[in-house]
């Protein structure tokens, strides 16, 4: 990809994957041109040939494969973990009266994730109907990604720290971030 134009949403997981992939191949963002575009704009730039590559997540990856006959160059597997997180403000977490509601939300959210994973075709139909995605695109995205809960442990924290460090080295983040300081596992036992 040296010398190529890459579309990516700034600060996104895809941006992190680009940084980690470049690093793993001895490159930096000085070796490519990053075009910071949100997915809808990036899709247009990609399909019109204005960028050479597009770093993005599903369902946009599936959409580009199905509609624009794009091919995947790199999944980030082994470099970028692709985790998503539920977040709450410190003030809400410190409020003992709000903790039961936060716990209930997380339990419901994870039950929904587990249902979606065991009912992939139904989930794809509902997702397609809600978003206007083609069913084939939604199904491809659903079948590729099992968004199931994972335990927050030292391995996960280390992986997220590597990602934060990549953003800091690229100066996307203005300074060092200690990811562990943002982790709260108080509800983890309730989600097992």
Secondary structure, 3 states (H helix, E strand, C coil): CCCCEEEECCCCHHHHHHHHHHHHCCCCHHHCEEEECCHHHHHHHHHCCCCCEECCCCCHHHHHHHHHCCCCCCCCCCCCCCCCCCCCCHHHHHCHHHHHHHHHHHHHHHHHHHHHHHCHHHHHHHHHHHHCCCHHHHHHHHHHCCCCCCCCCHHHHHHHHHHHHHHHHCCCCCCCCCHHHHCCCCCHHHHC
